[in-house]
Amino acid sequence: MRPEIPQPLRTLARHCRLAFCALALTPVSTGYCADPQTDRSILPLSDQPQGGKAGLTVRESVMPKIVPIRPPEKAPNIVVVLLDDVGFGAAGTFGGPVATPALDELAREGLRYNRFHTTALSSPSRAALLTGRNHHRVNAGGVTEFATGFDGYNSIIPKAAATIARVLRDNGYSTAAYGKWHNTPVWEISPAGPFDRWPTGLGFDEFYGFMGGEAHQYSPGLYRGTTPVERSEHAKHYHLTTDLADQAIAWMHTQKAMTPDKPFFVYWAPGATHAPFQVYPEWVKPYEGKFEQGWDQLREEIFTRQKKLGVIPRDAKLTPRHESIPAWNSLSPDRKRLASRLMEVYAGFLAHTDHEVGRLMASLRDMKEWENTLFIYIVGDNGAAPAGGIDGVFNEMVTLNGLKEDPAVVMSRLDQIGGPKANSEYPVGFAWAMNTPFQYTKQIASHLGGTRNPMVVSWPNRIKGHGGLRSQFHHLIDIAPTIYDAAGIPAPKRVDGVDQMPLDGISMTYTFDDAGAGERRKTQYFEIQGRRGIYHDGWLAGTTHNFLLWQRKSLQAFDKDRWELYHLDNDFSQSADLADREPEKLEQLKALFLAQARENRVLPLDDRGPARAMMSPRPTLMGKRKSIRLTAGATRLPEDVIRAFFNRPYAITATFASLDDIPADGVLLAAGGYFAGLSLYVKAGIPHFTYNYFGSNYTTLAGSARLPQGKVTLKMEFDYPSIDLGMGGTARLLVNGRIVAEKPIPATVPLGFSADETLDVGRDTGTPAADTYESPFPFNGKIESVELTTR
């Protein structure tokens, strides 16, 4: 017989069951919303429960109502896809030679934009997109690596320019960023932080990606939030773009499983198709032999398809090849073979990237979220890149260091292009072709080849004109206001007590229903390293500042620049220079540029390239120090630390102890990787030092005997007798003060080993800096310290 449960316990049990049911059925949030009339222009919103009354006991009290913060009813999910270094004429959807079925599908459902613009460069474009402000106004006048101390160029996104992620998160969205960031000051990218200008400090709940300008596709240095992701998390058949898609898909599913009434914002910026061009052979195979006609004929083929697809007007003109780019027929057979192969790998890389975007789209459909998702697919943060120079390169780091790669080296490694040891870029001729029908390339902010990128927008619940074309002039700064408009959220006036800059962008939603709607963006300036332009009321004036990345010329004074003038309303491709015929109009636009430059912190104009960073008094991690002492576990440190020791004499001193009766083995200090670097290590008890000169020349010093047991001091000294950059010197290896090896190093890397590798103690976390081991090659003893010193 069951014992009788007392009435108070029966009542308690009933209340508990009701409570558990409520917990199981009601979405839970840590935030609260006062009422639908809450002023959303002041962030963060109030987090206090509303109503209720506290009496003497609970019996005389009324429970306050806890309501999770949410955006206005029916606010959409938002996904922004931003590809990297893709020209206007690359994707098949816009007439290009590369199949992009995901972009095709999106275009059939949504709207194509053929007069959408970027800044012509990476960090500036991303800052403009994420904040809704012109790039100089948020201090992103160049890539973060070239930051200076001037306003407009210091790479510090101000607190007065809250990002899309911050605004949406404070209004009840879940927010996540995947892939390339490239918007944190380089001196803040270390385990010491600060972290308030990392993605998670600027409004993203989740970040999974890389912090610099590019990443190795097979062995990237990734972070989750602010914590490094170690290689053990990578699958054997790994590709970064696939990983980023996997991570985003899993996160979106989890968000909807936990909080089905809460929309999300995903910023998916994979870093593809920026160098290194790396993709598995099965993606390249369909394009083998497809580019042997060369860039001149390819450009005509693209132009014909663009007109057939209607993505350019019927009266558009194909702009001619610039005299600095050689005709395809003038190339030798070897140069043609190299150029074609580089283009094949690039095509496979882009096709693979679009495939992964398609997986994002398919997952939204599977989740039944597609209809109410605003999906924005921006095909490039700038035009196609010319970093391959005239011939194309196997290792982009050679040209980024201001040097020229030996063509014989490139030809000897033709079969490695697309693989882990290649950091390839195609020749400028193919970059020019990928920007059909426009002139020039990435970084040339005066011309549409640098600044005009395709965009496709879909939102089935709102956009009904399937497959439409929109030709209003717009810019990346218009993305933020478009998103706020779509979500029914105002741009905030104040965030965390900081008054916000007005948005420079305008909402593009007025174009959703009306292809013929009058253009609302009347003026837009452009500037990158002195190459500048100004758009106003259908006219565009600009100057290249006599500065082409693939053609070495002395730069002239800014006031000597020749400006060009184009009437874009009648000249879609910027083909007919009217400067001589319309001098008055040109002078008006030049004056307007100067006014815009003053208003947007563009001044002073600076054309010094890498020198602007090297000569700037901006902060650095090393500061005025001439030494740094590291201990075991110091990994994924920024390469900027080792760069402080370039072009001067320096020493690396490691103090450690081997384990009992086991020969010492592993990396003591490594910097860089496949593309250039150095490593001090022990292999089977023998001390080694390797200097990797761009992956083409490894100089290795090795002792002749095993290290003694117990505590050891291993030192590498490098004498650098010159005051010039990139010269050679003599390296010596010392064990407990005694020289055990000595060898000349013929030449050194002048500016940087890589754009994505790091400095590590006790292991090599990236690709191997030496050619005698595989990463991570962890040290098996006990490291007391590793010290870098210079005179």
PyMOL commands that set and color helices and strands:
alter all, ss='L'
color gray80, all
select helices_A, chain A and resi 7-25+58-60+92-94+101-109+122-131+135-138+144-146+164-170+186-188+199-201+231-233+240-258+281-287+294-309+328-330+333-366+396-400+407-412+414-416+428-434+448-451+476-487+509-511+558-560+583-599+610-614+640-643
alter helices_A, ss='H'
color red, helices_A
select strands_A, chain A and resi 42-43+77-82+111-113+116-117+174-180+206-210+222-224+227-229+264-269+373-378+455-458+468-470+474-475+494-495+498-499+523-528+531-536+539-543+564-567+627-630+637-638+650-657+666-673+676-683+686-693+697-702+711-719+729-735+738-745+758-761+782-790
alter strands_A, ss='S'
color yellow, strands_A
deselect
rebuild
show_as cartoon
